[in-house]
């Protein structure tokens, strides 16, 4: 027996004699290991013991190198997924042999699944527990055949009662590459809304609301008439409303003088004047003048030309009348001139109404 062996044997016998049941003895430490809050420093020739952490784990300072197999459980589920049942699955998986699985009913546009398409294979027992998860970092896969595809998992130990979940990295398209009159394929992204036979009740301001469709799937736009199921077109500012009416003058017992009444024709093509004249002890005479001067000069300071005869076929009128300028006029201003001449009686009356039209 070597010297160190004799020392160790002697130390063990001593501890057995003095405190055989104590875990803190060398004897106990050899059998159970020694807990130490930090790794001890040993000198050459000292006795070392198995060092345990507080939870009983074996302390080690070993450096691990080489290929360490760790199951990849953070799997992407954005690709196509195969299951034993077609419910909520993109294709169907089934036992084919001790190392093989059949992949069938592949999605539209996918004629086969290659080994590079597979991310992982979960082998599930009849009680629902996962027997094994095979990922591409620790297995070799091969695949052969178009729909159905046979997937071979090297080293697997499948049994006939197993079911399988196969995750792939094949991205799901947003739209199907199909003609307009063919059924939707490839999980297309759609825009939908509420189908209604009548207008919805108004929502509160700033509420989020739905797009509305009629019962035929046709989108309802503002202006839709539910009673006739047709779109109503309404002119917001129709030509029929492009007019202005006003009373230019309403004078009773006017003083003898010359009076001018102005109106702007910008934006209008036609106008009509209705006058009620009463000369009293004399006459009240009405004429019309116009200008196209548009240089910023005030209406009363512009230069006017008498257009009474040109527009209405008379030089003037002293009786109640209706003048209609029904041809396109390019005037800037029109001035209606009234001359009251009653010999000083000042008992002439006149009322003038105007309507301008676009």
Buried (B, 14 or more C-beta within 10 A) or exposed (E): EEEEEEEBEEBBEEBBEEEEEEEEBBBBBBEEBBBEEEEEEEEEEEEEBBBBEEEEEEBEEEEEEEEEEEEEEEBEEEBBBBBBEEEEBBBBBBBBEEBBBBBBEBBEEBEBBBBEBBBBBBBBEEEEEEBBBBBBEBBEBEBEBEBBBBBBBEEBEBEEEBBBBBBBBBEEBEEBEBEEEEEEBBBEEEEEEEEBEEEEEEEEEEEEEEEBBBEEEEEBEEEBEEEEEEEEEEEEEEEEEEBBEEEBBEBEEBEBEEBEBBBBBEEBBBBBBBBBBBBBEBBBBBBBBBBEBEEEEEBEEBEBEBBBEEBBEEEBBBEEBEBEBEEEBEBBBBBBBBBBBBEEBBBBBBBBBBBBBE
